[in-house]
Amino acid sequence: MATNGNDANDRAAGGMDYDDPIRERAHSLGSSIAQNGPDALFEELDKMLPDAWREQISNFPITALLVGLGVGLFLGMRKGDEVIAAGTSMVTAAAMSNLTKVLDRAEGRP
């Protein structure tokens, strides 16, 4: 639910604030992707699918694959730049996390 807020840093482009659970969920997803890599994103997507969809996907895998391909092509044509930016951001976050772990080990930190 959107509310009016006084803090300019927490305001969206439309001047509305959004509930903290959405922000916290995005933060936790970003942290888990940085720590566990892209598998965390797939696990989160798997949790978001309703049981009825999972059943349909298991019953009709070819149809689900074709629908996924169609959605992917549509997003690629319409939102290609944003998808590339999001993928680059995810890869960069994972690389920085791994680099931090390597540097911590080199300095003798656990």
C-alpha positions in Angstrom: 0.0 0.0 0.0 1.4 3.4 -0.9 1.6 6.2 1.6 2.8 9.8 1.5 6.2 10.1 3.1 8.3 13.0 4.3 11.8 11.6 3.6 12.9 12.4 0.1 15.2 9.4 0.0 12.4 6.9 0.5 10.1 8.4 -2.2 9.3 6.9 -5.5 9.1 8.8 -8.7 5.4 9.4 -8.1 6.0 10.8 -4.7 4.6 7.7 -2.9 6.3 5.4 -0.4 5.8 1.7 -0.5 5.4 -0.8 2.3 8.6 -2.0 3.9 8.0 -5.7 3.3 8.5 -5.2 -0.4 11.7 -3.3 0.2 12.9 -5.9 2.7 12.0 -8.8 0.4 14.0 -7.2 -2.5 16.9 -6.6 -0.1 16.9 -10.2 1.1 16.7 -11.5 -2.4 19.6 -9.3 -3.5 21.7 -10.5 -0.6 20.9 -14.1 -1.2 21.8 -13.8 -4.9 25.1 -12.1 -3.9 25.9 -14.8 -1.5 24.6 -17.9 -3.2 24.7 -16.9 -6.9 22.0 -17.2 -9.5 20.6 -20.4 -7.9 19.0 -18.3 -5.2 17.0 -16.4 -7.8 15.7 -19.7 -9.3 14.8 -21.0 -5.8 12.9 -17.8 -5.1 11.0 -18.1 -8.4 10.2 -21.6 -7.5 8.7 -20.5 -4.2 6.6 -17.9 -5.9 4.9 -20.4 -8.3 1.4 -21.5 -7.1 0.9 -25.2 -6.7 -1.6 -25.2 -9.5 1.0 -23.8 -11.9 3.6 -26.4 -10.8 1.1 -29.1 -11.6 0.4 -27.7 -15.0 4.1 -27.3 -15.8 4.7 -31.0 -14.8 1.7 -32.2 -16.8 2.5 -30.1 -19.9 6.3 -29.4 -20.0 6.5 -28.7 -23.8 3.7 -26.1 -23.5 5.4 -24.5 -20.5 8.6 -24.4 -22.4 7.0 -22.7 -25.4 5.2 -20.2 -23.2 8.5 -19.4 -21.4 10.2 -19.0 -24.8 7.5 -16.7 -26.0 7.7 -14.6 -22.9 11.5 -14.5 -23.1 11.4 -13.3 -26.7 8.8 -10.7 -25.9 10.8 -9.4 -23.0 14.0 -9.5 -25.0 12.5 -7.4 -27.8 10.6 -4.9 -25.5 12.8 -4.7 -22.5 16.2 -6.0 -23.7 18.3 -3.2 -22.2 16.7 -3.5 -18.8 17.2 -7.3 -18.8 20.8 -6.9 -19.8 21.3 -4.3 -17.0 19.7 -6.5 -14.4 21.8 -9.5 -15.5 25.0 -7.5 -15.4 24.1 -6.2 -12.0 23.5 -9.7 -10.7 26.8 -11.0 -12.1 28.7 -8.0 -10.7 27.1 -8.5 -7.2 28.1 -12.2 -7.3 31.6 -11.4 -8.5 32.1 -8.8 -5.8 30.9 -11.2 -3.1 33.3 -13.8 -4.3 36.2 -11.3 -4.5 35.4 -10.2 -0.9 35.6 -13.8 0.3 38.9 -14.4 -1.5 40.4 -11.2 0.0 39.2 -12.1 3.5 40.8 -15.5 3.2 44.1 -14.0 1.9 44.2 -11.7 5.0 43.5 -14.6 7.3 39.9 -13.7 8.3 37.4 -16.5 8.6 
